Amino acid sequence: MPWHPRQLTTEQLEERRLAAAKLLEKGYSQVDVARKIGVSPASVCYWAKALKLRGRAGLRQRVRTGRPPQLTQAAWGEIAQLLSRGAREFGFETERWTLKRIAQLISRRFGVHYHPNYLAVPLHRMGFSPQRPLLQARERDEELIKAWLKRDWPRIKRGLDVEGQPSFSWTRQDTRFKGPQPPHGLPSAMRLF
């Protein structure tokens, strides 16, 4: 069964390379190994070269280098709890969390500076996703809308049920209340039924 690269951890990737090594050592061709494992022949070619030069150790996962994380997993957990308390509690004007505000919170609380654009990835890993507030007119009056729906809408809807009432659309004729219409192109005098 082929592996699917976007779903694999680093340990699973190493396991896939080692499985390819076993097949190569058994005498399978690189193309056959690529087909069996579900990778490109170029990948198997690269792995075969590493196997020949460094043995199985050349296919094992390497220690990842790079800058160590500035915040621990516990600190990220604390950030999640802080975010759930709301933005107003930390001195912001609205409850809306933006990446810039989260970066400011982390800087104040932990003394660590993160660029706002970087924060999207770790926040997504913690289960947060971008939320956009619904746009509503400032003049919107919910009580007035409820009253309109209760008082005026039934009268308007009843008016639509009357046959021959013109459509509210000026772009097309409303044919809902006029009975069956002839097929397109036939004059109304040539009704099929």
Secondary structure, 3 states (H helix, E strand, C coil): CCCCHHHCCHHHHHHHHHHHHHHHHCCCCHHHHHHHHCCCHHHHHHHHHHHHHHHHHHHCCCCCCCCCCCCCHHHHHHHHHHHHCCCHHHCCCCCCCCHHHHHHHHHHHHCCCCCHHHHHHHHHHCCCCCCCCCCCCCCCCHHHHHHHHHHCHHHHHHHHHCCCCCCCCCCCCCCCCCCCCCCCCCCHHHCCC
